[in-house]
Amino acid sequence: MRKLAVICGFGGINAAGRSSGWHAFNRVVFDQLSSAEQQQTVRALTQLAQPQTDLRHTIMAADEQQTRLNGSLIRQWDNQLWDANAVPVHEPFTDEQGQACWRLRHQRLPVQSAGQAPIGFTPEQHYPQPTQARHHPRGLQMALYAASDALGQLGYNWEHLRQHLRPDQIAVYAGSAMGQLDAQSHGGMLQAALQGKRTSAKQCALGLAEMTADFINAYVLGNVGATGTMMGACASFLYNLKIGLDDIQSGRRRLVLVGNSESPLTPEIVQGYHAMTALASEAKLRELDQLNPDELPNWRRASRPFGQNCGFTLGESAQCFILCDDELAIELGLTIYAAVGDVFTHADGFKSSIASPGIGNYLTLGKAMGEARRWLGDDLLRSGSFVQAHGSSTPQNRTTESEILSRLATTFGIRHWPITAMKAHLGHSISAASADQLLMTLGSWQQGWLPGITTTEALADDVHQQSLHFALQHQPLDSTTTPLAFINAKGFGGNNASGFVISPQQTALWLQRKYGRQGWSEYQRKQSLTLAQSQAYDEATLAGQTQLRYHFAHNELQPDDVTLWDHSIAIRGWQQRVLL
């Protein structure tokens, strides 16, 4: 049997909340939860704003509960350090003496909604000491939060786990598509002179796109193995997932942390995408819904994949997934949340507009479907799969992606293929968007719901529907009969990626055959302990007893800590050597 790359841990933060413990997923399908589950979801949202408060047994009052719910998912600006109604703008003018001058004025941002992290969440509050976050760009703060959360969800002590591996059997592939562009990074560096400020020594370095992986290596894992990121616009996470998958299947690595972190919610970035006419602005939403000038749009419905829409909605997100080879997972008893089948990437070829979609996504999704059929057979492809669509909520995407899905579904003999799109709830987090899609896919198998595109009341007339079933409402999902999910991403510049993942139930059937009754029974015994530790982490977090994992200048390695032989290298703190 082939070597499987299995997902054994995940964590992060997006507009729906904390990823671990299924809290972000549960916020999306909140109306389908029991009363007890709803209370737990609200506690998790509250804990993000009050990280040192014990909320385990708190019963939220109805008004407080509604405040927390309103302060999550896509909404009007409410969790930023800048005022969307008074964004400073310098404009040129000529004075009475004919001299060119500048004057400062303030204007209302034309885009008034975004998929922001839940209200009250500031990553620095989750550091062991908030001052440690000084000079850290928000995207990197969120990356540390995501990696820490993933280790907690993993349920296995990291220091113990890494001693099972050689240092070079671990990798981190994580980054951002746009780099860091806030005041603590490249944005502040470029604006310093104009604002009469001093450029800091950190702004240039901390703005680099691969700094996400660098921070996780240096301050969370202490990783000395492979590292880096691959950038592919909105498909970046799937690009990184492909690298991690290839590493594990080839045997080069046994554990890979794959992730992306993007925090693009600054006035300058919003203005940039608005200038491209890519975003759902206040004016366009008002026109779309035929509102009067004094009527405010329904910000919650700003993103409407495959419906009558007018542009996408920016979001922020940081997500990390821990991939292992199946042998390591079985040996240590790590919980298996899914297996990653394969990921395919293709460009569009010659084109006129660099931002327009092309044919590359036909190749990526077609290959993913063909490979999934080889893994699972025709029947499960046709009747046991669903699609997490890119679903950006632009008029161009709704026609092009629906045509791709429809033509391929018809070609492969699929009828009523379930299609959903998480940007309806979370916004478009650029490089982390497909990570959000993967997170919601794992939640569907665990919690038994396929989140619907509930912000879209009806499909647009130009959406291709043959052989497709767009889930406009949350619908039940049975992981045993629907074990196959496709993740699709269509990025600016011709960056297309499609991958497929397989449910934990289907993965377990394969691994039971591979390891036999006794081997599987021993795995289950170990896994029950790991799962208990994962649940204990969630309880401790809700009790205000956990902190973001941040080890500054911790066990720093010096040249004297490396012992060299012509066949191996030993590193202080690692039981196993790097083999040459």
SULUR-V857596 format. One record per residue. N is the residue number from 0. RES is the residue in three letters. SS is DSSP state (alpha for helix, beta for strand, coil for the rest). PSI is psi in whole degrees, -180 to 180 (* if undefined). Layout:
# SULUR-V857596
N,RES,SS,PSI + N,RES,SS,PSI
This chain:
# SULUR-V857596
0,MET,coil,142 + 1,ARG,coil,155 + 2,LYS,coil,129 + 3,LEU,coil,142 + 4,ALA,beta,114 + 5,VAL,beta,147 + 6,ILE,beta,119 + 7,CYS,beta,-3 + 8,GLY,beta,152 + 9,PHE,beta,154 + 10,GLY,beta,164 + 11,GLY,beta,-166 + 12,ILE,beta,135 + 13,ASN,beta,-166 + 14,ALA,coil,-18 + 15,ALA,coil,-9 + 16,GLY,beta,-158 + 17,ARG,beta,136 + 18,SER,coil,-44 + 19,SER,alpha,158 + 20,GLY,alpha,8 + 21,TRP,alpha,18 + 22,HIS,alpha,-42 + 23,ALA,alpha,-43 + 24,PHE,alpha,-46 + 25,ASN,alpha,-30 + 26,ARG,alpha,-37 + 27,VAL,alpha,-39 + 28,VAL,coil,33 + 29,PHE,alpha,-41 + 30,ASP,alpha,-17 + 31,GLN,alpha,-2 + 32,LEU,coil,158 + 33,SER,coil,167 + 34,SER,alpha,-41 + 35,ALA,alpha,-40 + 36,GLU,alpha,-37 + 37,GLN,alpha,-42 + 38,GLN,alpha,-41 + 39,GLN,alpha,-39 + 40,THR,alpha,-43 + 41,VAL,alpha,-38 + 42,ARG,alpha,-42 + 43,ALA,alpha,-39 + 44,LEU,alpha,-41 + 45,THR,alpha,-38 + 46,GLN,alpha,-31 + 47,LEU,alpha,-32 + 48,ALA,alpha,-21 + 49,GLN,coil,69 + 50,PRO,coil,-20 + 51,GLN,coil,14 + 52,THR,coil,138 + 53,ASP,coil,112 + 54,LEU,coil,10 + 55,ARG,coil,-39 + 56,HIS,coil,15 + 57,THR,coil,132 + 58,ILE,coil,113 + 59,MET,coil,132 + 60,ALA,coil,156 + 61,ALA,alpha,-41 + 62,ASP,alpha,-37 + 63,GLU,alpha,-39 + 64,GLN,alpha,-44 + 65,GLN,alpha,-36 + 66,THR,alpha,-44 + 67,ARG,alpha,-40 + 68,LEU,alpha,-42 + 69,ASN,alpha,-30 + 70,GLY,coil,33 + 71,SER,coil,173 + 72,LEU,coil,-161 + 73,ILE,beta,135 + 74,ARG,beta,177 + 75,GLN,beta,156 + 76,TRP,coil,127 + 77,ASP,coil,-3 + 78,ASN,coil,36 + 79,GLN,coil,157 + 80,LEU,coil,-5 + 81,TRP,coil,161 + 82,ASP,coil,114 + 83,ALA,coil,-12 + 84,ASN,coil,-4 + 85,ALA,coil,64 + 86,VAL,beta,125 + 87,PRO,beta,137 + 88,VAL,beta,130 + 89,HIS,beta,126 + 90,GLU,beta,143 + 91,PRO,beta,150 + 92,PHE,beta,166 + 93,THR,beta,126 + 94,ASP,coil,-177 + 95,GLU,coil,-26 + 96,GLN,coil,4 + 97,GLY,coil,13 + 98,GLN,coil,140 + 99,ALA,beta,129 + 100,CYS,beta,173 + 101,TRP,beta,146 + 102,ARG,beta,152 + 103,LEU,beta,131 + 104,ARG,beta,172 + 105,HIS,beta,142 + 106,GLN,beta,157 + 107,ARG,coil,132 + 108,LEU,coil,133 + 109,PRO,coil,-22 + 110,VAL,coil,123 + 111,GLN,coil,14 + 112,SER,beta,155 + 113,ALA,beta,162 + 114,GLY,beta,82 + 115,GLN,coil,153 + 116,ALA,coil,152 + 117,PRO,coil,146 + 118,ILE,coil,135 + 119,GLY,coil,-11 + 120,PHE,coil,121 + 121,THR,coil,120 + 122,PRO,alpha,-35 + 123,GLU,alpha,-25 + 124,GLN,alpha,-20 + 125,HIS,alpha,-5 + 126,TYR,coil,157 + 127,PRO,coil,-38 + 128,GLN,coil,122 + 129,PRO,alpha,-30 + 130,THR,alpha,-20 + 131,GLN,alpha,-20 + 132,ALA,alpha,-2 + 133,ARG,coil,132 + 134,HIS,coil,-1 + 135,HIS,coil,125 + 136,PRO,coil,151 + 137,ARG,alpha,-40 + 138,GLY,alpha,-36 + 139,LEU,alpha,-36 + 140,GLN,alpha,-44 + 141,MET,alpha,-35 + 142,ALA,alpha,-43 + 143,LEU,alpha,-40 + 144,TYR,alpha,-45 + 145,ALA,alpha,-45 + 146,ALA,alpha,-41 + 147,SER,alpha,-42 + 148,ASP,alpha,-38 + 149,ALA,alpha,-40 + 150,LEU,alpha,-37 + 151,GLY,alpha,-45 + 152,GLN,alpha,-31 + 153,LEU,alpha,-39 + 154,GLY,coil,20 + 155,TYR,coil,130 + 156,ASN,coil,123 + 157,TRP,alpha,-41 + 158,GLU,alpha,-35 + 159,HIS,alpha,-40 + 160,LEU,alpha,-44 + 161,ARG,alpha,-20 + 162,GLN,coil,-11 + 163,HIS,coil,-6 + 164,LEU,coil,155 + 165,ARG,coil,151 + 166,PRO,alpha,-34 + 167,ASP,alpha,8 + 168,GLN,alpha,7 + 169,ILE,beta,144 + 170,ALA,beta,155 + 171,VAL,beta,120 + 172,TYR,beta,103 + 173,ALA,beta,146 + 174,GLY,beta,-161 + 175,SER,coil,157 + 176,ALA,coil,-35 + 177,MET,coil,1 + 178,GLY,coil,-165 + 179,GLN,coil,128 + 180,LEU,coil,16 + 181,ASP,coil,-172 + 182,ALA,coil,-23 + 183,GLN,coil,0 + 184,SER,coil,-136 + 185,HIS,alpha,-32 + 186,GLY,alpha,-48 + 187,GLY,alpha,-36 + 188,MET,alpha,-43 + 189,LEU,alpha,-25 + 190,GLN,alpha,-13 + 191,ALA,coil,-51 + 192,ALA,coil,-40 + 193,LEU,coil,-27 + 194,GLN,coil,4 + 195,GLY,coil,27 + 196,LYS,coil,168 + 197,ARG,coil,133 + 198,THR,coil,130 + 199,SER,coil,165 + 200,ALA,coil,-12 + 201,LYS,coil,-25 + 202,GLN,alpha,-41 + 203,CYS,alpha,-52 + 204,ALA,alpha,-43 + 205,LEU,alpha,-9 + 206,GLY,coil,-9 + 207,LEU,coil,145 + 208,ALA,coil,-35 + 209,GLU,coil,0 + 210,MET,alpha,-21 + 211,THR,alpha,-51 + 212,ALA,alpha,-39 + 213,ASP,alpha,-43 + 214,PHE,alpha,-41 + 215,ILE,alpha,-41 + 216,ASN,alpha,-49 + 217,ALA,alpha,-30 + 218,TYR,alpha,-9 + 219,VAL,alpha,-55 + 220,LEU,alpha,-29 + 221,GLY,coil,34 + 222,ASN,coil,135 + 223,VAL,coil,8 + 224,GLY,coil,-156 + 225,ALA,beta,153 + 226,THR,beta,162 + 227,GLY,beta,-168 + 228,THR,coil,155 + 229,MET,coil,130 + 230,MET,coil,131 + 231,GLY,coil,49 + 232,ALA,alpha,-128 + 233,CYS,alpha,-7 + 234,ALA,alpha,9 + 235,SER,alpha,-43 + 236,PHE,alpha,-43 + 237,LEU,alpha,-31 + 238,TYR,alpha,-46 + 239,ASN,alpha,-38 + 240,LEU,alpha,-37 + 241,LYS,alpha,-43 + 242,ILE,alpha,-46 + 243,GLY,alpha,-42 + 244,LEU,alpha,-47 + 245,ASP,alpha,-40 + 246,ASP,alpha,-44 + 247,ILE,alpha,-44 + 248,GLN,alpha,-29 + 249,SER,alpha,-15 + 250,GLY,coil,-1 + 251,ARG,coil,-36 + 252,ARG,coil,157 + 253,ARG,coil,-19 + 254,LEU,beta,130 + 255,VAL,beta,129 + 256,LEU,beta,121 + 257,VAL,beta,132 + 258,GLY,beta,174 + 259,ASN,beta,149 + 260,SER,beta,127 + 261,GLU,beta,124 + 262,SER,coil,79 + 263,PRO,coil,18 + 264,LEU,coil,70 + 265,THR,coil,153 + 266,PRO,alpha,-37 + 267,GLU,alpha,-43 + 268,ILE,alpha,-42 + 269,VAL,alpha,-44 + 270,GLN,alpha,-36 + 271,GLY,alpha,-48 + 272,TYR,alpha,-33 + 273,HIS,alpha,-38 + 274,ALA,alpha,-26 + 275,MET,coil,-1 + 276,THR,coil,30 + 277,ALA,coil,-20 + 278,LEU,beta,156 + 279,ALA,coil,97 + 280,SER,coil,167 + 281,GLU,alpha,-42 + 282,ALA,alpha,-43 + 283,LYS,alpha,-36 + 284,LEU,alpha,-39 + 285,ARG,alpha,-40 + 286,GLU,alpha,-41 + 287,LEU,alpha,-40 + 288,ASP,coil,7 + 289,GLN,coil,51 + 290,LEU,coil,154 + 291,ASN,coil,161 + 292,PRO,coil,-27 + 293,ASP,coil,2 + 294,GLU,coil,134 + 295,LEU,coil,141 + 296,PRO,coil,163 + 297,ASN,coil,96 + 298,TRP,alpha,-32 + 299,ARG,alpha,-28 + 300,ARG,alpha,25 + 301,ALA,coil,-35 + 302,SER,coil,120 + 303,ARG,coil,74 + 304,PRO,coil,132 + 305,PHE,coil,9 + 306,GLY,beta,-171 + 307,GLN,coil,107 + 308,ASN,coil,176 + 309,CYS,coil,13 + 310,GLY,coil,165 + 311,PHE,beta,169 + 312,THR,coil,123 + 313,LEU,beta,148 + 314,GLY,beta,165 + 315,GLU,coil,145 + 316,SER,beta,147 + 317,ALA,beta,123 + 318,GLN,beta,140 + 319,CYS,beta,139 + 320,PHE,beta,138 + 321,ILE,beta,114 + 322,LEU,beta,138 + 323,CYS,beta,160 + 324,ASP,beta,154 + 325,ASP,alpha,-30 + 326,GLU,alpha,-41 + 327,LEU,alpha,-42 + 328,ALA,alpha,-43 + 329,ILE,alpha,-43 + 330,GLU,alpha,-42 + 331,LEU,alpha,-10 + 332,GLY,coil,33 + 333,LEU,coil,141 + 334,THR,coil,134 + 335,ILE,coil,114 + 336,TYR,coil,-18 + 337,ALA,beta,165 + 338,ALA,beta,141 + 339,VAL,beta,120 + 340,GLY,beta,-69 + 341,ASP,beta,163 + 342,VAL,beta,139 + 343,PHE,beta,142 + 344,THR,beta,141 + 345,HIS,beta,151 + 346,ALA,coil,177 + 347,ASP,coil,-11 + 348,GLY,coil,-164 + 349,PHE,coil,143 + 350,LYS,coil,165 + 351,SER,coil,-69 + 352,SER,coil,124 + 353,ILE,coil,-26 + 354,ALA,coil,-11 + 355,SER,coil,150 + 356,PRO,coil,157 + 357,GLY,coil,-145 + 358,ILE,coil,-6 + 359,GLY,alpha,-34 + 360,ASN,alpha,-25 + 361,TYR,alpha,-41 + 362,LEU,alpha,-45 + 363,THR,alpha,-47 + 364,LEU,alpha,-38 + 365,GLY,alpha,-43 + 366,LYS,alpha,-42 + 367,ALA,alpha,-41 + 368,MET,alpha,-42 + 369,GLY,alpha,-43 + 370,GLU,alpha,-40 + 371,ALA,alpha,-37 + 372,ARG,alpha,-38 + 373,ARG,alpha,-31 + 374,TRP,alpha,-42 + 375,LEU,alpha,-13 + 376,GLY,coil,166 + 377,ASP,alpha,-43 + 378,ASP,alpha,-47 + 379,LEU,alpha,-34 + 380,LEU,alpha,-43 + 381,ARG,alpha,-35 + 382,SER,alpha,0 + 383,GLY,coil,32 + 384,SER,beta,161 + 385,PHE,beta,170 + 386,VAL,beta,128 + 387,GLN,beta,96 + 388,ALA,coil,157 + 389,HIS,coil,-49 + 390,GLY,coil,58 + 391,SER,coil,-14 + 392,SER,coil,31 + 393,THR,coil,151 + 394,PRO,alpha,-36 + 395,GLN,alpha,-41 + 396,ASN,alpha,-39 + 397,ARG,alpha,-33 + 398,THR,alpha,-46 + 399,THR,alpha,-45 + 400,GLU,alpha,-40 + 401,SER,alpha,-34 + 402,GLU,alpha,-42 + 403,ILE,alpha,-49 + 404,LEU,alpha,-43 + 405,SER,alpha,-46 + 406,ARG,alpha,-41 + 407,LEU,alpha,-39 + 408,ALA,alpha,-45 + 409,THR,alpha,-41 + 410,THR,alpha,-39 + 411,PHE,coil,5 + 412,GLY,coil,26 + 413,ILE,coil,137 + 414,ARG,coil,138 + 415,HIS,coil,50 + 416,TRP,beta,119 + 417,PRO,beta,129 + 418,ILE,beta,130 + 419,THR,beta,171 + 420,ALA,coil,115 + 421,MET,coil,-13 + 422,LYS,alpha,-15 + 423,ALA,alpha,-32 + 424,HIS,alpha,-32 + 425,LEU,alpha,-15 + 426,GLY,coil,-178 + 427,HIS,beta,106 + 428,SER,coil,25 + 429,ILE,alpha,-111 + 430,SER,alpha,-27 + 431,ALA,alpha,3 + 432,ALA,alpha,-47 + 433,SER,alpha,-20 + 434,ALA,alpha,-40 + 435,ASP,alpha,-41 + 436,GLN,alpha,-42 + 437,LEU,alpha,-42 + 438,LEU,alpha,-45 + 439,MET,alpha,-29 + 440,THR,alpha,-46 + 441,LEU,alpha,-39 + 442,GLY,alpha,-36 + 443,SER,alpha,-43 + 444,TRP,alpha,-34 + 445,GLN,alpha,-44 + 446,GLN,alpha,-12 + 447,GLY,coil,25 + 448,TRP,beta,138 + 449,LEU,beta,110 + 450,PRO,coil,135 + 451,GLY,coil,166 + 452,ILE,coil,69 + 453,THR,coil,-13 + 454,THR,coil,-12 + 455,THR,coil,113 + 456,GLU,coil,-34 + 457,ALA,coil,150 + 458,LEU,beta,145 + 459,ALA,coil,153 + 460,ASP,coil,-27 + 461,ASP,coil,11 + 462,VAL,coil,129 + 463,HIS,coil,129 + 464,GLN,coil,-8 + 465,GLN,coil,129 + 466,SER,coil,6 + 467,LEU,beta,152 + 468,HIS,beta,103 + 469,PHE,beta,120 + 470,ALA,coil,98 + 471,LEU,coil,-7 + 472,GLN,coil,156 + 473,HIS,coil,137 + 474,GLN,beta,149 + 475,PRO,beta,148 + 476,LEU,coil,126 + 477,ASP,coil,114 + 478,SER,coil,-21 + 479,THR,coil,-31 + 480,THR,coil,-12 + 481,THR,coil,74 + 482,PRO,coil,5 + 483,LEU,beta,129 + 484,ALA,beta,140 + 485,PHE,beta,135 + 486,ILE,beta,124 + 487,ASN,beta,140 + 488,ALA,beta,132 + 489,LYS,beta,108 + 490,GLY,beta,159 + 491,PHE,coil,148 + 492,GLY,coil,-1 + 493,GLY,coil,31 + 494,ASN,beta,99 + 495,ASN,beta,140 + 496,ALA,beta,141 + 497,SER,beta,138 + 498,GLY,beta,166 + 499,PHE,beta,145 + 500,VAL,beta,157 + 501,ILE,beta,139 + 502,SER,beta,156 + 503,PRO,alpha,-31 + 504,GLN,alpha,-45 + 505,GLN,alpha,-40 + 506,THR,alpha,-41 + 507,ALA,alpha,-38 + 508,LEU,alpha,-42 + 509,TRP,alpha,-45 + 510,LEU,alpha,-30 + 511,GLN,alpha,-41 + 512,ARG,alpha,-38 + 513,LYS,alpha,-41 + 514,TYR,alpha,-5 + 515,GLY,alpha,169 + 516,ARG,alpha,-45 + 517,GLN,alpha,-44 + 518,GLY,alpha,-40 + 519,TRP,alpha,-38 + 520,SER,alpha,-41 + 521,GLU,alpha,-38 + 522,TYR,alpha,-45 + 523,GLN,alpha,-36 + 524,ARG,alpha,-46 + 525,LYS,alpha,-39 + 526,GLN,alpha,-32 + 527,SER,alpha,-34 + 528,LEU,alpha,-41 + 529,THR,alpha,-44 + 530,LEU,alpha,-38 + 531,ALA,alpha,-39 + 532,GLN,alpha,-37 + 533,SER,alpha,-44 + 534,GLN,alpha,-35 + 535,ALA,alpha,-37 + 536,TYR,alpha,-43 + 537,ASP,alpha,-44 + 538,GLU,alpha,-43 + 539,ALA,alpha,-36 + 540,THR,alpha,-45 + 541,LEU,alpha,-22 + 542,ALA,coil,3 + 543,GLY,coil,26 + 544,GLN,coil,3 + 545,THR,coil,158 + 546,GLN,coil,157 + 547,LEU,coil,137 + 548,ARG,coil,111 + 549,TYR,coil,106 + 550,HIS,coil,92 + 551,PHE,coil,128 + 552,ALA,coil,43 + 553,HIS,coil,120 + 554,ASN,coil,47 + 555,GLU,coil,138 + 556,LEU,coil,137 + 557,GLN,coil,166 + 558,PRO,alpha,-33 + 559,ASP,alpha,-13 + 560,ASP,alpha,-1 + 561,VAL,beta,125 + 562,THR,beta,128 + 563,LEU,beta,135 + 564,TRP,coil,166 + 565,ASP,coil,-3 + 566,HIS,coil,-10 + 567,SER,beta,166 + 568,ILE,beta,128 + 569,ALA,beta,141 + 570,ILE,beta,132 + 571,ARG,coil,134 + 572,GLY,coil,-10 + 573,TRP,coil,130 + 574,GLN,coil,-35 + 575,GLN,coil,154 + 576,ARG,coil,160 + 577,VAL,beta,125 + 578,LEU,beta,137 + 579,LEU,coil,*
